[in-house]
């Protein structure tokens, strides 16, 4: 079993009446194990989303 750190890091480049415009400022949003890859994005302070090919990767919850 291994460990890695994933995080989102953005810079606000402009704020308009329609919202904020951001640019990626060094985010780490994916990891690779051998030839398998998985993506990630934050949802809130305590949760996030994993993106993976379910025919190639099987996930198991371990409390």
C-alpha positions as CSV (number, residue, x, y, z in Angstrom):
1,X,0.0,0.0,0.0
2,X,1.3,3.5,-0.8
3,X,0.5,7.1,-0.1
4,X,0.4,10.3,-2.2
5,X,-0.9,13.8,-1.8
6,X,-3.5,15.4,-4.2
7,X,-4.5,19.0,-4.0
8,X,-6.0,21.9,-6.0
9,X,-4.1,25.1,-6.1
10,X,-5.5,28.0,-8.2
11,X,-4.8,31.7,-8.7
12,X,-7.6,34.2,-9.2
13,X,-6.7,36.2,-12.3
14,X,-9.9,38.3,-12.5
15,X,-13.2,38.8,-10.8
16,X,-16.2,39.9,-12.8
17,X,-19.9,40.1,-12.3
18,X,-20.2,36.6,-13.8
19,X,-17.7,35.1,-11.4
20,X,-14.0,34.4,-10.8
21,X,-11.6,33.5,-13.5
22,X,-8.9,31.2,-12.3
23,X,-5.7,29.6,-13.6
24,X,-4.0,26.4,-12.3
25,X,-1.1,27.3,-10.1
26,X,0.5,23.9,-9.5
27,X,-2.4,21.6,-8.7
28,X,-1.7,17.9,-8.3
29,X,-4.9,16.2,-9.5
30,X,-3.9,12.7,-10.6
31,X,-1.8,9.8,-9.6
32,X,-0.4,6.8,-11.5
33,X,0.3,3.3,-10.2
34,X,2.2,1.3,-12.8
35,X,0.1,1.9,-16.0
36,X,-3.2,2.7,-14.1
37,X,-4.2,6.3,-13.6
38,X,-6.8,8.1,-11.4
39,X,-8.0,11.7,-11.3
40,X,-9.3,13.7,-8.3
41,X,-11.1,16.9,-7.6
42,X,-12.2,18.6,-4.4
43,X,-15.9,18.8,-3.6
44,X,-15.7,20.4,-0.1
45,X,-13.3,20.7,2.8
46,X,-14.1,17.1,3.8
47,X,-14.9,15.3,0.5
48,X,-13.8,14.9,-3.1
49,X,-14.4,13.0,-6.3
50,X,-12.3,10.2,-7.8
51,X,-12.2,9.6,-11.6
52,X,-11.1,6.2,-12.8
53,X,-11.8,3.4,-15.3
54,X,-13.9,0.9,-13.4
55,X,-12.9,-1.9,-15.8
56,X,-9.3,-1.4,-14.9
57,X,-9.4,-0.4,-11.2
58,X,-11.3,-1.8,-8.2
59,X,-11.7,0.3,-5.1
60,X,-12.2,-1.0,-1.6
61,X,-13.1,1.1,1.5
62,X,-10.8,0.6,4.5
63,X,-11.8,2.6,7.7
